[in-house]
């Protein structure tokens, strides 16, 4: 082939995007491209975009300009959620050569092969946008990232049928869909053969897995629990109305599924939840949290929260703040509401000033720091198993416990990609739990010099 031979990727947004970027990279590698870092002046740049925040357009333009500075002759392709929502706007950005929608992005290799002009790099005219109406997006393409031999994010579901008033995801990714349990098992077994120890199950509405096939999420996790070679499964996110008693009970009984639940809340006000068109109320959410903690007192529970949606008065915000203080959640992902085109919320009255939204976000992020610190402190002096990662930082290595404590320990190459019992001693200045591997602890005890945390 005479066309471009090197490609670099940059991913914005969620874990789902990262898993899909890895799949796109494998497809291009199969087509003869070598994957390199963006700073290595690749022939082709691929930007995988997000549409969740108000900064989608700004971030897209910034990265296109950055790619152009690195290699003015480079060919720039844009995919992802923002590419489906605003294909023509992105195609008009100077430097963008190709924009692919949700139905077309997995044909990236063939589109690049067709459009790249040998020896001329990216063309200089308006970019080409190739996309279909989102209602036509029906196929499910499984994806997983393969550049981390410790942990893999496996996409088991895509799209969403909920149409919450603030959300563009159904417009960007289409209706809810997934593969079958058998298909997902085959991928998990393939991942296991690479030596990966942990699989994180991800999707847009993960708990909605399998409806089109007469299957469900409980059946999926029951089947995955039997996959040999994977020592830990983690559910990245699940809606509270889909986090059933049966799902919670199974995770509590499983030796492989991590005691970690991330359940979007969005608001602690029932009035705001109704305006958002969420499918639960605070009573159901509190019941889910209570059941998890009753069966798994050491479990980690995370929540998504949005501040400043239309109609969120100071009283309604305070209801959220109080609710998050009285239920035992362990960290928050806090988002500031931003108006998104073609959503119901953008047409609502009672808009909250942006300054107020950001102040409320600041308050909830402070609360998140406090509850996460308390979650960490509750486990000091205990022993938990940590899956250590390969990166060495100033003589230390990092890993996660099953219940999502970020742990640091002295670097030891023999511990990489191993799940090891670790004694949790304290919390350092970076907010990580300082751990001592039990074998090291035994050695230090033998010399009467027990390590202590900073």
Secondary structure as GFF3:
##gff-version 3
##sequence-region A 1 454
A	DSSP	beta_strand	6	11	.	.	.	ID=ss1
A	DSSP	alpha_helix	15	30	.	.	.	ID=ss2
A	DSSP	beta_strand	34	35	.	.	.	ID=ss3
A	DSSP	three_ten_helix	38	40	.	.	.	ID=ss4
A	DSSP	beta_strand	44	49	.	.	.	ID=ss5
A	DSSP	alpha_helix	56	70	.	.	.	ID=ss6
A	DSSP	beta_strand	75	80	.	.	.	ID=ss7
A	DSSP	alpha_helix	81	85	.	.	.	ID=ss8
A	DSSP	alpha_helix	87	91	.	.	.	ID=ss9
A	DSSP	beta_strand	98	100	.	.	.	ID=ss10
A	DSSP	three_ten_helix	105	107	.	.	.	ID=ss11
A	DSSP	alpha_helix	108	115	.	.	.	ID=ss12
A	DSSP	beta_strand	128	130	.	.	.	ID=ss13
A	DSSP	three_ten_helix	134	136	.	.	.	ID=ss14
A	DSSP	beta_strand	143	144	.	.	.	ID=ss15
A	DSSP	beta_strand	151	155	.	.	.	ID=ss16
A	DSSP	beta_strand	157	158	.	.	.	ID=ss17
A	DSSP	alpha_helix	169	173	.	.	.	ID=ss18
A	DSSP	beta_strand	177	178	.	.	.	ID=ss19
A	DSSP	alpha_helix	181	192	.	.	.	ID=ss20
A	DSSP	beta_strand	198	202	.	.	.	ID=ss21
A	DSSP	three_ten_helix	206	208	.	.	.	ID=ss22
A	DSSP	three_ten_helix	211	213	.	.	.	ID=ss23
A	DSSP	alpha_helix	217	224	.	.	.	ID=ss24
A	DSSP	beta_strand	232	235	.	.	.	ID=ss25
A	DSSP	alpha_helix	245	253	.	.	.	ID=ss26
A	DSSP	beta_strand	260	262	.	.	.	ID=ss27
A	DSSP	alpha_helix	270	276	.	.	.	ID=ss28
A	DSSP	alpha_helix	282	295	.	.	.	ID=ss29
A	DSSP	beta_strand	300	307	.	.	.	ID=ss30
A	DSSP	alpha_helix	314	326	.	.	.	ID=ss31
A	DSSP	beta_strand	331	336	.	.	.	ID=ss32
A	DSSP	three_ten_helix	345	347	.	.	.	ID=ss33
A	DSSP	alpha_helix	354	378	.	.	.	ID=ss34
A	DSSP	beta_strand	383	388	.	.	.	ID=ss35
A	DSSP	beta_strand	396	401	.	.	.	ID=ss36
A	DSSP	beta_strand	406	410	.	.	.	ID=ss37
A	DSSP	three_ten_helix	413	415	.	.	.	ID=ss38
A	DSSP	beta_strand	419	427	.	.	.	ID=ss39
A	DSSP	beta_strand	433	437	.	.	.	ID=ss40
A	DSSP	alpha_helix	438	446	.	.	.	ID=ss41
###
